[in-house]
Amino acid sequence: MFLASKKDKKDSVRIIADTFDANPSVNIVIGDGGIRTKKISRLADYAFIKALNRRGAYLSDNRMATALIFHSKSKSFSLKEIYLEVRFALSIPPKKVIQTLKREAYLKKHRTEDDHLYFWFLGAQKGAGHAAFELKDYLFELSKKEDLAIFLETSVPRNKVVYERYGFEIYHTWEDSGGGKPLWFMRRDPK
C-alpha cells in the first residue's frame, strides 16, 4: 500500500469508476440520463484530486484497490479541484446539483465529531486478492496511531455487514437518502 501521487490518478479513477457503477449513493448523485461512464469517471476524477490534495489517496501494492481517506480537518485550495468539481457538476442535471449539495450538507451535519478520519471511497477490482485488506489494515493502524475515529457512510447492505464485522457501528440511519434507499452512517473508534 502506498500514498498515491498525481501519476497514480489513472489507476485510482479507473478502479473507482469500475467498482461504483452499481452503488446506490453514486447513482443518486449522477442520475439516469446521459453517459453514465463519463459522469462516474468525472466524479472519480474529482474525488481522487480532493483526497490527493489532503494526502489521503492510496493504492494497494498491486494497483488493483484504492482508498480515499483523509483527516476531516484537512483543508486545501486547488484550482484543479475546483475545476474538476465544476466539470462534474456540469455533467449532471441542475436539479441533481442542488440535490447533491443538500445531500452533502446533510452528511456533514451528521458526522458527530469535529476531528476524525473520513473514509470516502474504497474500491477493489475483481481478482485484487488481499488488496482491500491491505488498505483496511493501514486505515485501522492510522486510526489507532492518531487516536481518531473513522467515519463513513454506505448505502450498500453487504458493505454495511462487512463494516460491522470490522468493528464499525451504525450511529445514524437516513431512511430514504434518495430512491427509497437507506444510508447508514458508521463509525469505528480507534482500538
RAGI-V176801 format. One record per pair of residues at least 24 apart in sequence whose C-alpha atoms are under 7 Angstrom apart, sorted by sequence separation. I is the first residue (numbers start at 1). J is the second residue. If there is no record, write none. Layout:
[[I/J] [I/J]]
This chain:
[[17/41] [155/181] [17/44] [155/182] [13/41] [16/44] [155/183] [154/183] [155/184] [153/183] [154/184] [13/44] [50/81] [117/148] [119/150] [153/184] [154/185] [13/45] [49/81] [116/148] [117/149] [118/150] [119/151] [120/152] [153/185] [116/149] [117/150] [118/151] [119/152] [152/185] [153/186] [116/150] [117/151] [118/152] [152/186] [13/48] [46/81] [116/151] [151/186] [152/187] [151/187] [150/187] [151/188] [46/84] [149/187] [150/188] [9/48] [46/85] [149/188] [150/189] [149/189] [148/189] [149/190] [73/115] [148/190] [72/115] [147/190] [72/116] [43/88] [71/116] [72/117] [42/88] [71/117] [72/118] [144/190] [5/52] [12/59] [70/117] [71/118] [143/190] [144/191] [69/117] [70/118] [15/64] [39/88] [69/118] [70/119] [15/65] [69/119] [15/66] [68/119] [69/120] [11/63] [39/91] [68/120] [4/57] [68/121] [3/57] [4/58] [12/66] [67/121] [68/122] [3/58] [4/59] [67/122] [2/58] [3/59] [66/122] [67/123] [1/58] [2/59] [66/123] [1/59] [2/60] [65/123] [66/124] [1/60] [2/61] [65/124] [1/61] [64/124] [65/125] [64/125] [30/92] [65/128] [64/128] [65/131] [29/96] [64/131] [65/132] [67/135] [29/100] [60/131] [60/134] [60/135] [19/123] [19/124] [19/125] [16/123] [15/123] [15/124] [15/125] [25/155] [24/155] [1/134] [23/156] [1/135] [28/178]]
